[in-house]
Amino acid sequence: MYSQEFAKLWFKLSKDMKLFMEGQLAPSLTEGQLYVLEYLLAREDVKMKPSDLVDYLSTTPAAITTLLDRMERANLIVRERDDKDRRIVWVVVTDTGKQECRRGVSLRQQFLDGYLNRISAHNQQVLVYLLGKVANL
């Protein structure tokens, strides 16, 4: 009954956020690169290989390689060979990557705050609760 309206609203919010993020992050970062940086930094205590990103991004190893190539050219990450097994490659976030991640997260927070501040704190809490239910979290 409400699925059509939900889809329309979800599409609008997603589109608005994508346009905002693309415009604000460019030219040094993409939204996809931001997600990778966040994922890597959230697990900074665990070394990660490119293959560890496949499930997270729901993509192919070839697409991961292309993404990491671009990120390395932008000095967001470096790929380092393992000292003991040279076949293993670790993905490491650079200082530039950390700085760009902080900038991207701040921009996203600014965007979301702009939307959420249109409703009361109580309604924000209810909205987050209901979205959690919809997302099965």
SERO-4910 file (N, C-alpha, C, O; in steps of 0.05 Angstrom, whole numbers):
BEGIN
 pado doro    nc1    nc2    nc3   cac1   cac2   cac3    cc1    cc2    cc3    oc1    oc2    oc3
  Met    A     16    -24      0      0      0      0     17     25      0     13     43    -16
  Tyr    A     37     26     18     55     49     19     81     46      4     97     64      3
  Ser    A     84     23     -8    110     17    -20    117     36    -43    140     43    -47
  Gln    A     97     44    -59    103     62    -81    112     89    -70    131    101    -81
  Glu    A     99     99    -50    106    125    -38    134    123    -25    150    141    -27
  Phe    A    139    101    -11    165     96      2    187     96    -20    207    109    -16
  Ala    A    182     82    -42    202     80    -64    207    108    -75    230    115    -81
  Lys    A    186    124    -79    190    151    -90    206    168    -71    224    183    -80
  Leu    A    200    167    -45    215    184    -25    244    174    -23    262    190    -21
  Trp    A    247    148    -22    274    136    -19    291    144    -43    315    151    -40
  Phe    A    280    143    -67    294    150    -91    302    179    -90    325    186    -97
  Lys    A    284    197    -82    291    225    -80    313    231    -60    332    245    -67
  Leu    A    311    219    -37    332    223    -16    359    213    -26    379    226    -23
  Ser    A    358    189    -38    383    177    -48    396    194    -70    420    198    -70
  Lys    A    379    203    -88    388    219   -110    400    246   -100    421    254   -108
  Asp    A    386    259    -81    395    284    -70    422    280    -56    441    296    -60
  Met    A    425    259    -41    450    254    -27    473    248    -46    495    257    -43
  Lys    A    467    231    -66    487    225    -86    497    250   -100    521    253   -104
  Leu    A    479    267   -109    486    291   -123    503    310   -105    523    321   -113
  Phe    A    494    312    -80    509    329    -61    537    318    -57    557    333    -59
  Met    A    539    292    -51    565    280    -45    583    281    -69    607    288    -66
  Glu    A    573    275    -92    590    276   -116    601    304   -121    624    307   -127
  Gly    A    584    323   -117    592    351   -122    612    361   -101    631    375   -108
  Gln    A    609    353    -76    626    362    -55    652    347    -53    673    358    -45
  Leu    A    652    321    -59    676    304    -57    695    308    -80    719    306    -77
  Ala    A    684    314   -104    701    317   -128    720    340   -125    714    360   -112
  Pro    A    743    339   -137    753    318   -155    770    297   -141    780    278   -153
  Ser    A    775    301   -115    795    284   -102    784    258    -91    800    240    -83
  Leu    A    758    254    -90    746    230    -78    719    224    -90    705    243    -98
  Thr    A    712    199    -92    685    191   -100    671    179    -76    684    172    -56
  Glu    A    645    176    -78    630    164    -56    638    135    -52    640    126    -29
  Gly    A    643    120    -73    652     93    -70    679     91    -56    683     73    -39
  Gln    A    697    109    -63    723    110    -49    720    116    -20    734    106     -3
  Leu    A    701    134    -14    696    141     14    687    116     30    696    112     52
  Tyr    A    669    100     18    660     76     32    683     57     37    684     45     58
  Val    A    701     55     18    724     37     21    742     47     43    751     32     60
  Leu    A    747     73     43    764     85     64    752     81     92    766     74    111
  Glu    A    726     85     94    712     81    120    715     52    129    720     47    152
  Tyr    A    711     34    110    712      5    117    740     -2    126    743    -15    147
  Leu    A    760      7    112    788      1    120    795     13    146    808      0    163
  Leu    A    787     38    151    795     52    176    779     41    200    790     41    222
  Ala    A    755     31    195    740     19    217    753     -7    226    748    -17    248
  Arg    A    769    -19    209    783    -44    215    813    -40    214    828    -58    206
  Glu    A    822    -17    223    850    -10    221    868    -29    236    892    -32    229
  Asp    A    858    -42    256    874    -61    272    877    -88    258    893   -105    267
  Val    A    862    -92    236    863   -117    220    874   -111    193    863    -93    179
  Lys    A    895   -125    184    905   -120    157    885   -131    137    873   -152    142
  Met    A    881   -117    116    861   -125     96    874   -128     68    891   -112     60
  Lys    A    865   -149     54    874   -154     27    852   -144      8    829   -140     17
  Pro    A    858   -139    -17    838   -130    -36    814   -150    -36    791   -141    -39
  Ser    A    819   -175    -34    797   -195    -35    778   -192    -12    755   -201    -13
  Asp    A    787   -180     10    769   -175     33    747   -155     27    728   -153     42
  Leu    A    751   -139      6    732   -119     -1    710   -129    -20    689   -115    -24
  Val    A    713   -152    -32    694   -163    -52    666   -165    -40    647   -155    -52
  Asp    A    663   -179    -18    637   -182     -6    625   -156      4    601   -151      0
  Tyr    A    642   -139     16    632   -113     26    620    -96      4    599    -84      7
  Leu    A    634    -95    -19    625    -78    -41    607    -93    -61    596    -81    -79
  Ser    A    603   -119    -56    586   -135    -74    594   -131   -103    578   -124   -120
  Thr    A    619   -136   -109    629   -132   -136    650   -154   -142    653   -173   -127
  Thr    A    663   -150   -164    683   -170   -173    711   -162   -165    717   -139   -160
  Pro    A    729   -182   -164    757   -176   -159    769   -156   -179    785   -139   -172
  Ala    A    761   -158   -204    771   -139   -225    762   -111   -219    778    -92   -222
  Ala    A    737   -107   -210    728    -81   -203    742    -70   -179    748    -46   -177
  Ile    A    748    -87   -159    763    -79   -136    791    -69   -144    801    -48   -135
  Thr    A    804    -84   -162    831    -77   -171    830    -49   -185    847    -33   -180
  Thr    A    810    -45   -202    808    -19   -215    803      4   -195    816     25   -197
  Leu    A    786     -1   -176    781     19   -155    806     25   -139    812     49   -135
  Leu    A    820      4   -130    844      8   -115    866     22   -131    882     37   -121
  Asp    A    868     15   -157    887     29   -175    882     59   -174    901     75   -171
  Arg    A    857     67   -177    850     96   -177    856    108   -150    866    131   -148
  Met    A    850     94   -129    855    104   -102    885    107    -96    894    125    -83
  Glu    A    900     88   -107    929     90   -103    941    114   -119    958    128   -109
  Arg    A    931    118   -143    940    141   -159    933    167   -145    948    187   -148
  Ala    A    911    168   -131    903    192   -116    916    194    -89    910    212    -73
  Asn    A    934    175    -82    948    174    -57    929    171    -33    935    181    -11
  Leu    A    907    157    -37    889    151    -15    896    125     -1    892    123     24
  Ile    A    908    107    -15    917     81     -4    944     74    -16    952     85    -37
  Val    A    957     55     -4    981     42    -16    976     12    -13    963      3      6
  Arg    A    987     -3    -32    987    -32    -30   1015    -41    -23   1034    -35    -37
  Glu    A   1017    -56     -2   1043    -65      8   1044    -95      7   1025   -109     15
  Arg    A   1067   -106     -1   1071   -135     -1   1077   -144     27   1091   -130     43
  Asp    A   1068   -168     34   1073   -180     60   1102   -186     62   1115   -196     43
  Asp    A   1114   -182     85   1142   -187     89   1149   -217     87   1170   -224     77
  Lys    A   1131   -234     96   1137   -263     97   1127   -277     72   1140   -296     63
  Asp    A   1105   -268     60   1094   -281     37   1089   -259     16   1068   -246     17
  Arg    A   1107   -256     -3   1106   -234    -22   1081   -236    -41   1075   -217    -55
  Arg    A   1067   -259    -40   1043   -262    -57   1020   -246    -45   1001   -239    -59
  Ile    A   1021   -241    -19   1000   -227     -5   1004   -197     -7   1026   -187     -2
  Val    A    983   -183    -13    983   -153    -15    964   -142      5    941   -150      6
  Trp    A    973   -123     21    956   -110     41    949    -82     31    965    -69     18
  Val    A    925    -74     37    915    -47     30    918    -29     55    907    -36     76
  Val    A    932     -7     52    938     10     75    928     39     68    935     49     47
  Val    A    913     51     86    904     78     81    926     98     88    939     96    109
  Thr    A    931    117     70    951    137     74    941    160     91    917    161     97
  Asp    A    958    178     99    949    201    114    930    218     97    911    228    108
  Thr    A    935    220     71    917    234     54    890    220     53    869    234     54
  Gly    A    890    194     52    865    179     53    849    183     79    825    186     78
  Lys    A    864    184    101    850    189    127    838    217    127    816    221    137
  Gln    A    853    236    117    843    264    116    818    266     98    799    279    105
  Glu    A    819    253     75    797    254     56    773    239     68    750    248     63
  Cys    A    777    218     82    755    204     95    742    221    115    717    222    116
  Arg    A    757    235    132    745    253    152    729    275    138    707    282    147
  Arg    A    739    285    116    725    306    101    699    295     90    678    308     92
  Gly    A    700    271     78    676    259     66    655    253     87    631    258     82
  Val    A    663    242    109    644    236    131    631    261    141    607    262    147
  Ser    A    647    282    144    636    308    153    616    319    133    595    330    141
  Leu    A    622    317    108    604    327     87    577    311     88    556    323     85
  Arg    A    579    285     90    555    269     92    539    275    116    514    277    115
  Gln    A    552    280    139    539    287    164    524    314    160    501    317    169
  Gln    A    537    333    147    525    359    141    500    356    125    480    368    131
  Phe    A    501    339    104    478    334     87    455    322    103    433    332    102
  Leu    A    461    301    118    440    287    133    429    304    155    404    304    159
  Asp    A    445    320    168    435    338    189    416    358    177    396    365    189
  Gly    A    422    367    153    404    386    139    376    374    134    356    389    137
  Tyr    A    375    349    128    349    336    124    336    329    151    312    335    154
  Leu    A    351    318    169    339    309    194    331    332    212    312    329    227
  Asn    A    344    355    210    337    377    227    310    390    219    301    408    232
  Arg    A    298    380    198    272    389    190    250    378    208    227    387    208
  Ile    A    257    357    223    238    344    241    249    344    270    273    348    274
  Ser    A    232    341    289    240    342    317    259    319    324    261    299    309
  Ala    A    273    322    346    292    301    355    277    275    360    287    253    354
  His    A    253    277    372    237    253    376    230    239    350    233    215    348
  Asn    A    222    254    330    215    242    304    240    231    290    238    211    276
  Gln    A    263    243    295    288    232    284    293    205    296    300    186    282
  Gln    A    289    203    322    292    177    336    273    156    325    281    133    321
  Val    A    248    164    321    228    146    311    235    137    282    233    114    275
  Leu    A    244    156    266    251    150    238    274    130    237    273    111    222
  Val    A    295    135    253    317    116    254    308     89    263    317     68    252
  Tyr    A    291     88    283    281     63    294    266     48    272    270     24    267
  Leu    A    248     62    258    232     49    237    249     40    213    244     19    202
  Leu    A    268     56    206    286     48    184    302     23    192    307      5    176
  Gly    A    309     22    217    323     -2    227    305    -27    225    314    -48    218
  Lys    A    280    -23    231    261    -45    228    258    -54    199    259    -78    192
  Val    A    256    -34    181    253    -40    152    279    -54    142    277    -73    126
  Ala    A    302    -46    152    327    -58    144    334    -84    158    355    -96    153
  Asn    A    316    -92    176    321   -116    192    346   -114    210    361   -134    213
  Leu    A    350    -91    222    373    -88    239    365    -88    268    381    -85    286
***
